[in-house]
Amino acid sequence: MDSPGWKGRLQIACAFSIFIMLPCPVTQGAKILVVPVDGSHWINMEILIEKLKEHGHNIRVLSYSSTLYLKERPDLFEIITTETEKYIERSNAIELSVQNSLECLQNGWTTWGKIKLQLSSSAFMYYLHSLFQNKTRAIFENKNLLNQLKNANFEVLLTDPVLVAGPMLADYLKIPLVYNVRWDIIGEAHFHFAPLPLSYVPHPDTHFTDKMNFPQRTENIVHHLIQLVTAKLFIYPIHNEICHRHLGPDTDIQTLLLRADVLLMRVDFVLEFPRPTMPNIVYIGGFHCKPARPLAAEFEEFVQSSGKHGIIVMSLGSIIDSLPKQITMEIAEAFAQVPQKVIWRYDGEIPPNIGNNTLLRKWIPQNDLLGHPNTRVFISHGGTNGIYEAIYHGVPVIGMPLLFDQFDNVVRLEARGAAKMLNVATMPSADLLQALNEVINDTFYRDNMKKLCALHRDQPESPMERAVFWIEYVARHKGAGHLRSESYRLPWYTYYCVDVMVFLLSMFLMLTVLVVVALKKLCRMACRRKQKTE
């Protein structure tokens, strides 16, 4: 091989490589301010932060002095702390919410029972927002903190709009805003950020699918009106007082929420019913899911002891450790009668009738257990994180929803034929036993969940890659206002063209009156001529 030819080919290869790389967007490490929500919301926010850190971004997290799950991670992010009063006592708040929900569920899935549950949830949310208001005020009354945030020159603010501190800070600091979102301060985020045809988009509190008859559509509208009234009269005023004081009298929280550049929606239409959407809504449902890792020796030994029958995994999420004793005993009685082994995340008084086949633990490796080939069914409260992990690993679900979007998630999965929902407040052990036998032994549920799993995984890029791309996109272009609808600037009567319809109706009525008057005059003139002729 001669030297000149070799050098020439090398130059051509280098030029071709540069040409290939030119269209690829390059984002230097951006300075990102994260304003998170504690609890289960922080769990998936932390997963997103881990991936952003891998991409070289500089992350700072605004935290309160008292938190439940948010802990220091110097390897991932720097914490900026603001002093607030002690966090609400976790056990009391959750117990109160669960107790109210169980009381409402005693009425079953009747219209009144669902409305009562919605009102109870709204009252609890009002209570929480009253507490959140103090935390938001603590941020905006801390001038040193605000100056520190201003001087940091952040390029993007990433937040969960369940709290309003994030959107308010983005407006105050004049930086682009990205949501990691499933719910906002009043309910399911789609209902706030996308068109809403209530004829086929079910409200989360109704337990309906996208196929509704006339009575169901009527109930759907009633639930939506209750949510709107609750928001307008109770939730928005709590936060508007702080908005007016620190961001100006013409700024309100509803408009601020709608100013987000991009919404990373924790939804996949494999589960969600088809509905209208917007160009700045990016779907990342299941972004936190990942392949199962080997189990610790204790769990692996227990799983293997199940033999051909396999195991049942049960978890009610990160905030519900246990249920009332009577319900717990009904569950334990059903578990004791199945041939499978059971791994149950549980942190309460051990029920006296617990079977030898049941392993109780305060913490379980949920994702790794769901990915184990011996897992037959997942008993879940219906939280978004757990539902998508079940879809990712193809494990059918028995749902026992208790709060908020849990009912919505289980209803959607049940409509896909991959889950069975039980009313945990009225459920005898026989019902749970029957559901277990049906879901485990009838291949219908597992086959449908396998289909959902295949659909969910068949994407051009992973949901996590999509999420990171759009955060970097906003950082590169200093926002994404061209994707955001300007509908949030319109008053309701303009948005729904009520003024245009009134104008057109007025013109039609005026034209009708003119035609009638003209016809009357013509008739009179004709009558007069006829009389003269006679």
Secondary structure, 3 states (H helix, E strand, C coil): CCHHHHHHHHHHHHHHHHHHHCCCCCCCCCEEEEECCCCHHHHHHHHHHHHHHHCCCEEEEEEECCCCCCCCCCCCCEEEEECCCCCCCHHHHHHHHHHHHHHHHCCCCCHHHHHHHHHHHHHHHHHHHHHHHHHHHHHHCCHHHHHHHHHCCCCEEEECCCCCHHHHHHHHHCCCEEEEECECCCCECHHHHCCCCCCCCCCCCCCCCCCCCHHHHHHHHHHHHHHHHHHHHHHHHHHHHHHHHHHCCCCCHHHHHCCCCEEEECCCCCCCCCCCCCCCEEECCCCCCCCCCCCCHHHHHHHHCCHHHCEEEEECCCCCCCCCHHHHHHHHHHHCCCCCEEEEECCCCCCCCCCCCEEEECCCCHHHHHCCCCEEEEEECCCHHHHHHHHHHCCCEEECCCCCCHHHHHHHHHHCCCEEECCCCCCCHHHHHHHHHHHHHCHHHHHHHHHHHHHHHCCCCCHHHHHHHHHHHHHHHCCCHHHCCHHHHCCHHHHCCHHHHHHHHHHHHHHHHHHHHHHHHHHHHHHHHHHHHC
